[in-house]
Amino acid sequence: MTTYDDIRTAILGRLETGFTAIDIDWPGVQFIPEPSDDAWLRVGIVGLEGTEIDIEDGCVEISGELECAFFSRMGKSDKVITGHMDAVRTLFPRGLKLSTTSGIVRFFEAQPAFPVQDSEGWFQEIVKFPFHIFTST
């Protein structure tokens, strides 16, 4: 059975080795942006809880999303983060397959970014990368 940890390791490992342009706020790790940071990225894997669907003959589908929130300082152009957004989209294209110990994580089309203003002086745009994994029980 594939575990959340298998999925997390496959996805976050790809991000950690393939994207080093700006600081990343990793799940479960304390992060405070540096005053000199113009941009940074917060990542999370969401939607895994309670998403196992029995398909047939012991096959289970698990779905979730890699959520990437790109932050830039208020007053800076959004161009500060759009290049970073493109770089991460390149890492997780539609059809990408990542191996875990007991199944393949398959990515679908990234959902468009939407802007959000933050009360702490940051502007953010969020991009979601939906995925599914099929595994045996």
C-alpha positions as CSV (number, residue, x, y, z in Angstrom):
1,M,0.0,0.0,0.0
2,T,1.4,3.4,-0.9
3,T,1.6,5.8,2.0
4,Y,1.4,9.6,2.2
5,D,5.1,9.5,3.0
6,D,5.8,7.7,-0.3
7,I,3.9,10.3,-2.3
8,R,5.4,13.2,-0.3
9,T,8.9,11.9,-0.9
10,A,8.5,11.5,-4.6
11,I,6.9,14.9,-5.2
12,L,8.9,17.1,-2.8
13,G,12.2,15.3,-3.7
14,R,11.6,16.3,-7.4
15,L,11.0,19.9,-6.3
16,E,14.0,20.0,-4.0
17,T,16.4,18.8,-6.6
18,G,14.9,20.6,-9.6
19,F,14.0,24.1,-8.3
20,T,16.6,26.0,-6.3
21,A,16.0,29.6,-7.6
22,I,14.3,30.9,-4.4
23,D,13.8,29.8,-0.8
24,I,11.2,27.2,-0.2
25,D,8.9,27.0,2.9
26,W,8.7,23.2,3.3
27,P,5.8,21.5,5.1
28,G,6.5,21.1,8.8
29,V,9.6,23.3,8.9
30,Q,9.7,26.7,10.5
31,F,10.3,29.4,7.8
32,I,10.7,33.1,8.1
33,P,11.5,35.0,4.8
34,E,14.7,37.1,5.0
35,P,14.2,40.8,4.7
36,S,16.3,40.7,1.5
37,D,14.0,38.1,-0.1
38,D,12.1,39.4,-3.1
39,A,10.3,36.1,-3.6
40,W,9.8,32.7,-2.0
41,L,7.7,29.6,-2.4
42,R,5.4,27.7,0.1
43,V,4.5,24.1,-0.9
44,G,2.0,21.7,0.5
45,I,0.4,18.4,-0.6
46,V,-3.3,18.6,0.1
47,G,-6.4,16.4,-0.4
48,L,-4.9,13.0,0.5
49,E,-7.0,12.4,3.5
50,G,-10.0,10.1,2.8
51,T,-9.4,10.1,-1.0
52,E,-8.8,6.4,-1.4
53,I,-11.3,5.0,-3.9
54,D,-11.5,1.2,-4.4
55,I,-11.5,0.7,-8.2
56,E,-11.6,-3.1,-8.6
57,D,-9.6,-6.3,-7.8
58,G,-7.6,-4.6,-5.0
59,C,-6.7,-1.5,-7.0
60,V,-7.0,1.8,-5.1
61,E,-6.9,5.3,-6.5
62,I,-5.6,8.1,-4.3
63,S,-5.8,11.7,-5.5
64,G,-4.4,15.0,-4.2
65,E,-2.7,18.3,-5.2
66,L,0.7,19.8,-5.0
67,E,-0.1,23.4,-4.0
68,C,2.5,26.0,-4.7
69,A,2.1,29.5,-3.3
70,F,4.6,31.9,-4.8
71,F,5.2,35.1,-2.8
72,S,6.7,38.5,-3.8
73,R,6.9,41.7,-1.9
74,M,3.9,44.1,-2.3
75,G,4.9,46.9,-4.6
76,K,7.1,44.7,-6.7
77,S,6.0,43.6,-10.2
78,D,4.4,40.2,-10.4
79,K,7.2,39.4,-12.9
80,V,9.3,38.6,-9.9
81,I,7.4,35.4,-9.5
82,T,6.1,34.5,-12.9
83,G,9.4,33.0,-14.1
84,H,9.5,30.9,-11.0
85,M,5.9,29.7,-11.6
86,D,6.9,28.7,-15.2
87,A,10.0,26.8,-13.8
88,V,7.8,24.7,-11.4
89,R,5.2,24.1,-14.1
90,T,8.1,22.7,-16.2
91,L,9.0,20.3,-13.3
92,F,5.4,19.0,-13.0
93,P,3.9,18.8,-16.6
94,R,0.7,17.1,-17.5
95,G,1.4,13.3,-17.9
96,L,4.5,13.3,-15.6
97,K,4.8,10.0,-13.8
98,L,6.8,9.6,-10.5
99,S,7.6,6.2,-9.1
100,T,6.8,5.4,-5.4
101,T,7.5,2.1,-3.7
102,S,4.2,0.7,-4.7
103,G,2.7,2.8,-7.5
104,I,3.0,5.7,-10.0
105,V,2.0,9.2,-9.2
106,R,0.6,10.7,-12.4
107,F,0.1,14.5,-12.8
108,F,-2.6,16.3,-14.7
109,E,-2.8,19.8,-16.1
110,A,-1.8,22.5,-13.7
111,Q,-4.7,24.7,-12.5
112,P,-4.2,28.4,-13.4
113,A,-2.7,30.7,-10.9
114,F,-4.9,33.1,-8.9
115,P,-3.6,36.1,-7.0
116,V,-4.1,36.7,-3.3
117,Q,-3.0,39.7,-1.2
118,D,-1.4,38.9,2.1
119,S,-1.7,41.1,5.2
120,E,2.0,40.7,6.0
121,G,3.1,42.7,3.0
122,W,3.4,39.9,0.5
123,F,1.6,39.3,-2.8
124,Q,1.0,35.6,-3.7
125,E,-0.1,33.6,-6.6
126,I,-1.2,30.0,-6.1
127,V,-0.8,27.2,-8.6
128,K,-2.2,23.7,-8.0
129,F,-0.9,20.5,-9.6
130,P,-3.5,17.7,-9.3
131,F,-2.3,14.1,-9.3
132,H,-3.6,10.6,-8.9
133,I,-1.9,7.4,-7.9
134,F,-3.1,3.9,-8.6
135,T,-1.9,1.2,-6.3
136,S,-2.8,-2.2,-5.0
137,T,-4.1,-2.9,-1.5
